[in-house]
Each structure stands twice: as structure tokens, then as C-alpha cells.
């Protein structure tokens, strides 16, 4: 008879003595994992080497840019290092060099190409500002105003906006659009109160209300002062007594007889 208090000898479960599923996975995929690890290592190595080469190339490009001081050398930087940040800077500086050398149309064309090539880079707004200034310098105010508006509407370069607004105000003022000009100037004084150009905008706004004094015709010129002519010399005074000669038997005076002397009827000489 079995003792009910004795422990049950029935096993609860079997203990697996073989490899686990994870070990089986590693065993089955060991080659794949090894190849993958090697590929990742190679990829990291290539990335590091590429970065090092790129940095070296960029450093070389930066050195070439610093040494570039004319159109030809800037062209070389752009063509020799096309994917470097220095090439972008060289392209922008090339447009300025063209302008300084008197090639104004070529400079404007270079700036337009630069903006089209790099539309979303912050430096493109600087190119827009330079383009607008160049157009304004050539007297193309309508084209310049259009580009200045693009600068104002681009929030990536807010430091350029005050100068663009003042330029737009100057163009409007020149066209006798005083209200429009005032709105541009006022935007600088209110929205960009910390700008160094705030005072300039305020002075421009004050000038809009300045009125020149009315022109008054000058009085007619005074006649020239009369020149006093010297008096004509008076006739010499003749002393009549010089002619009062009393000769015997003659009229005592050339002008009138002298009745004071006695008349001798006899001749005074025999």
C-alpha cells in the first residue's frame, strides 16, 4: 500500500540538454553575421577615410581661396574644388571681381546664375542684395526693387532686411511716392529698432515732410552810384584896374570913362 504522505516521484518536465534556439540561430547564421560585421567595419573605415580626404580637400580648397585675389584664381578654385564650400564662396566673390573690373553685365549674370544654383543657401540672399545694388547702380530701379522685395521676404537673412527696406524707400521717394516710401522707412524703425540703420531710416522719413522755402524773386539791382564829375574850371577873374590907364587925351578906361579925373582941354604935350 502506497504512503500518501510520501513525495510524488513523477518528473515535472524534461531538461533539454541540447543547444538553445539562440545558439542554433547563431550557428546557422554565423557566416552571415561575420560577413555583415566585416562589411559594417569596412563601411565605417571607408566613411572615416572619405571624411578625412574630404576634410583635406576642403582644407586645400580653403587655402586656395585665401590666396585667390583675381578673376583667374577664383575661377580655378571654383573648377578645381567644385564640391567644396570654398567653391561656393569663390563663385560669389567672382561676381564682385567682375563688377570691380568694369564687367558689370557679366557680374550681374554671374549673380543670377549663383542664385539659381544655390536658391536655399543663406549666402544666396547676400547675392540677391548684391544683385539689387548692382541693378540700382545701373539705373534699373524697377528690376532692383523687385530683387529687394525678395530680400525682404526671405527670413533666413534678417540682417539684410533693413538696408533693403531703406533702398525700397529711396526708390519710392524718387518716384514721388511719399506714403509708400514712409511705410518702408517706418518698418525699419519699428520692426528693426535695434538695427544700426534705424537712425538712417528716421532721417529719411523726416526728410519726406521737409518742404523747401518758397522762392522769392530778388529785388532789382540798385542803379550804380553816380560818379561826381569835376566842376569845370571857372573863367579867370580879370582885375579891371589893370586896364584903368589914364593917358592924357584918351579915355581913361577901356570899359568906361573915368569921370573922376579933370579933363584938360589942352594937350599935355606941346
MOMODA-V66639 format. One record per residue. N is the residue number from 0. PSI is psi in whole degrees, 0 to 359 (* if undefined). D_CENTER is the distance of its C-alpha to the mean C-alpha in Angstrom with 2 decimals. Layout:
n=N psi=PSI d_center=D_CENTER
n=N psi=PSI d_center=D_CENTER
This chain:
n=0 psi=134 d_center=115.07
n=1 psi=138 d_center=111.37
n=2 psi=120 d_center=110.19
n=3 psi=339 d_center=107.52
n=4 psi=350 d_center=106.01
n=5 psi=146 d_center=105.36
n=6 psi=147 d_center=101.70
n=7 psi=127 d_center=100.80
n=8 psi=5 d_center=100.63
n=9 psi=126 d_center=98.69
n=10 psi=142 d_center=95.34
n=11 psi=327 d_center=92.17
n=12 psi=165 d_center=90.22
n=13 psi=141 d_center=89.81
n=14 psi=118 d_center=87.46
n=15 psi=129 d_center=85.57
n=16 psi=350 d_center=85.91
n=17 psi=180 d_center=83.68
n=18 psi=149 d_center=79.88
n=19 psi=169 d_center=77.48
n=20 psi=323 d_center=75.33
n=21 psi=319 d_center=72.21
n=22 psi=321 d_center=74.04
n=23 psi=321 d_center=75.12
n=24 psi=317 d_center=71.48
n=25 psi=321 d_center=70.39
n=26 psi=318 d_center=73.26
n=27 psi=326 d_center=72.58
n=28 psi=18 d_center=68.81
n=29 psi=316 d_center=68.81
n=30 psi=319 d_center=67.77
n=31 psi=316 d_center=65.01
n=32 psi=320 d_center=63.68
n=33 psi=315 d_center=63.94
n=34 psi=317 d_center=62.06
n=35 psi=316 d_center=59.38
n=36 psi=318 d_center=58.98
n=37 psi=318 d_center=58.70
n=38 psi=319 d_center=56.09
n=39 psi=318 d_center=54.00
n=40 psi=318 d_center=54.29
n=41 psi=319 d_center=53.28
n=42 psi=316 d_center=50.30
n=43 psi=318 d_center=49.11
n=44 psi=315 d_center=49.64
n=45 psi=319 d_center=47.70
n=46 psi=315 d_center=44.82
n=47 psi=318 d_center=44.72
n=48 psi=318 d_center=44.98
n=49 psi=317 d_center=42.28
n=50 psi=319 d_center=39.93
n=51 psi=316 d_center=40.78
n=52 psi=317 d_center=40.23
n=53 psi=317 d_center=36.93
n=54 psi=318 d_center=35.79
n=55 psi=319 d_center=36.98
n=56 psi=319 d_center=35.20
n=57 psi=321 d_center=31.96
n=58 psi=321 d_center=32.39
n=59 psi=319 d_center=33.04
n=60 psi=320 d_center=29.96
n=61 psi=320 d_center=27.81
n=62 psi=320 d_center=29.35
n=63 psi=324 d_center=28.68
n=64 psi=318 d_center=24.99
n=65 psi=323 d_center=24.71
n=66 psi=344 d_center=26.50
n=67 psi=125 d_center=24.48
n=68 psi=12 d_center=22.37
n=69 psi=178 d_center=22.50
n=70 psi=316 d_center=22.67
n=71 psi=317 d_center=26.41
n=72 psi=326 d_center=26.46
n=73 psi=323 d_center=23.79
n=74 psi=322 d_center=25.90
n=75 psi=318 d_center=28.90
n=76 psi=319 d_center=27.52
n=77 psi=322 d_center=26.79
n=78 psi=327 d_center=30.28
n=79 psi=334 d_center=32.33
n=80 psi=63 d_center=31.16
n=81 psi=333 d_center=30.34
n=82 psi=11 d_center=31.07
n=83 psi=155 d_center=29.33
n=84 psi=330 d_center=26.15
n=85 psi=327 d_center=25.14
n=86 psi=322 d_center=25.37
n=87 psi=315 d_center=22.76
n=88 psi=319 d_center=20.31
n=89 psi=322 d_center=21.35
n=90 psi=320 d_center=20.75
n=91 psi=316 d_center=17.11
n=92 psi=332 d_center=16.63
n=93 psi=320 d_center=18.64
n=94 psi=321 d_center=16.19
n=95 psi=319 d_center=13.54
n=96 psi=323 d_center=16.44
n=97 psi=319 d_center=17.45
n=98 psi=315 d_center=14.22
n=99 psi=333 d_center=14.45
n=100 psi=4 d_center=18.09
n=101 psi=1 d_center=17.58
n=102 psi=70 d_center=18.76
n=103 psi=314 d_center=16.09
n=104 psi=321 d_center=18.55
n=105 psi=323 d_center=19.83
n=106 psi=315 d_center=16.47
n=107 psi=319 d_center=15.97
n=108 psi=320 d_center=19.59
n=109 psi=321 d_center=19.26
n=110 psi=320 d_center=16.56
n=111 psi=318 d_center=18.86
n=112 psi=320 d_center=21.79
n=113 psi=315 d_center=20.23
n=114 psi=319 d_center=19.57
n=115 psi=328 d_center=23.11
n=116 psi=328 d_center=24.62
n=117 psi=65 d_center=23.15
n=118 psi=332 d_center=22.68
n=119 psi=5 d_center=23.64
n=120 psi=145 d_center=22.04
n=121 psi=328 d_center=19.32
n=122 psi=341 d_center=17.28
n=123 psi=329 d_center=17.39
n=124 psi=328 d_center=15.01
n=125 psi=323 d_center=12.41
n=126 psi=322 d_center=13.38
n=127 psi=317 d_center=13.06
n=128 psi=316 d_center=9.45
n=129 psi=321 d_center=8.93
n=130 psi=315 d_center=11.47
n=131 psi=318 d_center=10.11
n=132 psi=320 d_center=6.86
n=133 psi=316 d_center=9.63
n=134 psi=320 d_center=11.98
n=135 psi=322 d_center=10.05
n=136 psi=330 d_center=9.69
n=137 psi=1 d_center=13.42
n=138 psi=8 d_center=14.23
n=139 psi=72 d_center=15.39
n=140 psi=323 d_center=14.39
n=141 psi=315 d_center=17.23
n=142 psi=319 d_center=16.48
n=143 psi=317 d_center=12.81
n=144 psi=321 d_center=14.15
n=145 psi=319 d_center=16.75
n=146 psi=323 d_center=14.58
n=147 psi=323 d_center=12.45
n=148 psi=323 d_center=15.97
n=149 psi=321 d_center=16.95
n=150 psi=317 d_center=14.33
n=151 psi=323 d_center=15.64
n=152 psi=355 d_center=19.17
n=153 psi=113 d_center=19.02
n=154 psi=355 d_center=20.30
n=155 psi=342 d_center=20.10
n=156 psi=67 d_center=16.53
n=157 psi=337 d_center=16.44
n=158 psi=343 d_center=13.91
n=159 psi=344 d_center=11.19
n=160 psi=314 d_center=12.78
n=161 psi=316 d_center=11.71
n=162 psi=325 d_center=7.98
n=163 psi=320 d_center=9.56
n=164 psi=319 d_center=12.16
n=165 psi=319 d_center=10.26
n=166 psi=318 d_center=8.75
n=167 psi=321 d_center=12.43
n=168 psi=321 d_center=13.74
n=169 psi=320 d_center=12.06
n=170 psi=316 d_center=13.53
n=171 psi=320 d_center=16.79
n=172 psi=319 d_center=16.95
n=173 psi=327 d_center=16.65
n=174 psi=10 d_center=19.46
n=175 psi=29 d_center=21.44
n=176 psi=76 d_center=21.54
n=177 psi=320 d_center=21.46
n=178 psi=319 d_center=23.09
n=179 psi=318 d_center=20.75
n=180 psi=318 d_center=17.70
n=181 psi=322 d_center=19.55
n=182 psi=324 d_center=20.25
n=183 psi=313 d_center=16.64
n=184 psi=318 d_center=15.92
n=185 psi=328 d_center=19.30
n=186 psi=326 d_center=18.75
n=187 psi=315 d_center=16.09
n=188 psi=334 d_center=18.61
n=189 psi=312 d_center=21.50
n=190 psi=340 d_center=20.60
n=191 psi=55 d_center=18.04
n=192 psi=337 d_center=19.74
n=193 psi=0 d_center=19.21
n=194 psi=149 d_center=15.42
n=195 psi=343 d_center=13.75
n=196 psi=5 d_center=11.79
n=197 psi=315 d_center=15.24
n=198 psi=320 d_center=15.74
n=199 psi=316 d_center=12.63
n=200 psi=321 d_center=13.94
n=201 psi=318 d_center=17.38
n=202 psi=321 d_center=16.62
n=203 psi=320 d_center=15.18
n=204 psi=320 d_center=18.36
n=205 psi=324 d_center=20.57
n=206 psi=333 d_center=19.38
n=207 psi=326 d_center=20.50
n=208 psi=0 d_center=24.06
n=209 psi=131 d_center=24.08
n=210 psi=135 d_center=26.56
n=211 psi=145 d_center=27.15
n=212 psi=151 d_center=30.74
n=213 psi=141 d_center=33.26
n=214 psi=129 d_center=33.91
n=215 psi=132 d_center=37.46
n=216 psi=133 d_center=39.30
n=217 psi=151 d_center=40.36
n=218 psi=156 d_center=44.13
n=219 psi=149 d_center=46.00
n=220 psi=144 d_center=46.37
n=221 psi=144 d_center=49.53
n=222 psi=152 d_center=52.28
n=223 psi=146 d_center=52.73
n=224 psi=135 d_center=55.25
n=225 psi=142 d_center=58.76
n=226 psi=122 d_center=60.15
n=227 psi=120 d_center=63.63
n=228 psi=146 d_center=65.99
n=229 psi=142 d_center=68.73
n=230 psi=143 d_center=72.06
n=231 psi=143 d_center=74.53
n=232 psi=137 d_center=77.28
n=233 psi=153 d_center=80.38
n=234 psi=142 d_center=83.60
n=235 psi=141 d_center=85.73
n=236 psi=127 d_center=88.42
n=237 psi=128 d_center=91.81
n=238 psi=109 d_center=94.51
n=239 psi=338 d_center=97.40
n=240 psi=338 d_center=99.81
n=241 psi=338 d_center=99.30
n=242 psi=0 d_center=101.11
n=243 psi=80 d_center=103.88
n=244 psi=121 d_center=106.47
n=245 psi=99 d_center=110.03
n=246 psi=147 d_center=112.15
n=247 psi=134 d_center=115.82
n=248 psi=13 d_center=116.59
n=249 psi=168 d_center=112.92
n=250 psi=127 d_center=110.47
n=251 psi=340 d_center=109.16
n=252 psi=149 d_center=105.58
n=253 psi=336 d_center=103.45
n=254 psi=328 d_center=102.05
n=255 psi=147 d_center=104.98
n=256 psi=146 d_center=108.52
n=257 psi=108 d_center=109.17
n=258 psi=3 d_center=111.89
n=259 psi=343 d_center=112.22
n=260 psi=145 d_center=114.26
n=261 psi=144 d_center=118.00
n=262 psi=123 d_center=118.86
n=263 psi=116 d_center=121.68
n=264 psi=342 d_center=123.50
n=265 psi=149 d_center=124.90
n=266 psi=146 d_center=123.00
n=267 psi=1 d_center=121.91
n=268 psi=136 d_center=122.92
n=269 psi=* d_center=126.37
